[in-house]
Amino acid sequence: MVYGDMNLRPLLKNPLFWILILGLAFRAVNLSDDFSGHHAWKEVQLAGQAFLFLEEGSIFTPRNFQASPQSMPMPLVSWVVMIFWQVFGVHEWAARLPMVLFSLGAIYYSFRLGSELYSKRVGYLFALFLAVAPMPVYFGQFVGETSLVMLTVIASYYYFVRWCKTGERGLLYLSALFLMVAVVSKYTPAFMLLPPALYIVLRKQDKILETVPALAVVLVPMAVWFRHASQFRPIWHAPSALSVIIPTSQLFNPGFYLSQAVQAAWGANPVVILLALAFLALMKGEKHLFPRLWFLGGLVYVILVMPKSAGNSYYLVLALLPFLLCAAASFDRFVRREYFWPAVLLIVLVSAPLCYVLYSVEYPHAEAGRYLLGKVGQGETIGWVESAAVCYYAQVKCAYVNSLENLRLAEGGTGYAYLGGYRTEHPFSPEKRELVYVVIPSDFEQNYMTGEYRDHLLENYLLEKEITGKTNLFGKGYSLKTEPQYALIYRRYADKD
């Protein structure tokens, strides 16, 4: 097949092309939907930050919800979203499109890494598993750092493996550059230094000194950015995501790790997890060392990071990547030729409904924000709990009222000012605003609201509107349960007609 001067036949015969098309199809679902999913607050944070960059042009001043000095990572994702919005206009699909492209890049490099470690067939299988694994699919279109981190970590490991084989120093620095991008965009991928570091100690002791400058390439930019973003606080005030040695209540809770295992089986595909476990149990030998070290690094990452971020599923995605590689090697080793295509089809068919469940989550916060659009005047604000999508779509600055103390501060016109959407000033210098509305999710009212908070709310506010969201099969946090969501919109009595 020839199109113009291009012969498309080699492209169409390449399995990787069709794997990328499949990955694109899975990630193209609901691109234009509101920021109203399981982690919409994160999408709103980065999208709102991108709009401020677009509106103000101050792209080196990081933004966050709190009105205090921040230690935010470098806003690479917000910069990319800003560029796409300049080209295509301010739309949800335009913000998600670069995330899809990053995710497709991760699929490409997974093929390269699997091929370098094993064979082209393992490379194709690794790419396929990443293309259809439910959690990487969902976060592959999510406006956040996850897809960029997936791309840069896998690419970094590919060039690291190449360096181990060839000794070409340029490959080592290319690996370091990719990992540096991952680390400055989301501090926690610094833990992904562990697998290559262990491999060097075990197999490349004579190269340890050669790797020191490359290590500086990874860590120095992170330290420099942190000093800038945190208004020159000492580096030992690093983000809590890196200060994970301090035990949390979840760290020694067996139920927490069981819930993470369930979420991993859901997020990677149960069949893929079984294949990965077969790899770990049965496949021995030198060529399996790096995948095992990657798996170990992912396990350490889960133990140290997830107890502090149990509800933030995007952290878990990075730990799932070695499962997918191990599963690909296991599939190649144990699945007989006559069962190859039925097994591939089974994995795709299992992933599809799991992806649908993730995509079906739609909280009512965006609709609540649209309901309040135009109802809040100059010098007024909204109090919110759960998702700043309320503020983003209402296009006003908001106050966080997750406790009675914060609610009273907001009623006094002080307290935290939050990045809410298109009309937000610099969050470090909040101004006094009159609190008019409070938006509370039903699960907060049922499970977390104190009696004092409820009494104060009923004495001073009138329930004006109840907005229903779709049933959330994925559950709040990291559990699997069915729970419909509601946004309860209260208006202060003083503002009642």
Buried (B, 14 or more C-beta within 10 A) or exposed (E): EEEEEEEEEEEEEEBBEBBBEBBBEBBEBBBEBBBBBBBBBBBBBBBBBBBBBBEEEEBEBBBBBBBEEBBBBBBBBBBBBBBBBEEEEBEBBBBBBBBBBBBBBBBBBBBBBBBBBBBEBBBBBBBBBBBBBBBBBBBBBBBBBBBBBBBBBBBBBBBBBBBBEEEEBEBBBBBBBBBBBBBBBBBBBBBBBBBBBBBBEEBBEEBEEBBEEBBEBBBEBBEEBBBEBBEEBEEEEBBEBBEBEEEBEBBEEEEBBEBBEBBBBBBBBBBBBEBBBBBBEEBEEEEBBBBBBBBBBBEBBBBBBBBBBBEBBBBBBBBBBBBBBBBBBBBBBBBEEEEBEEBBEEBBEBBEEBBEBBBBBBBBBBBBBBBBEEBBEEEBBBBBBBBBBBBBBBBBBBBBBBBBEBBBBBBEBBBBBBBBBBBBEBBBEBEEBBBBBBBBBBBBBEEBBEEEBEEBBEEBBEEBBEBEBEEBBBBBBBEEEEBEBBBBBBBBEEBEE
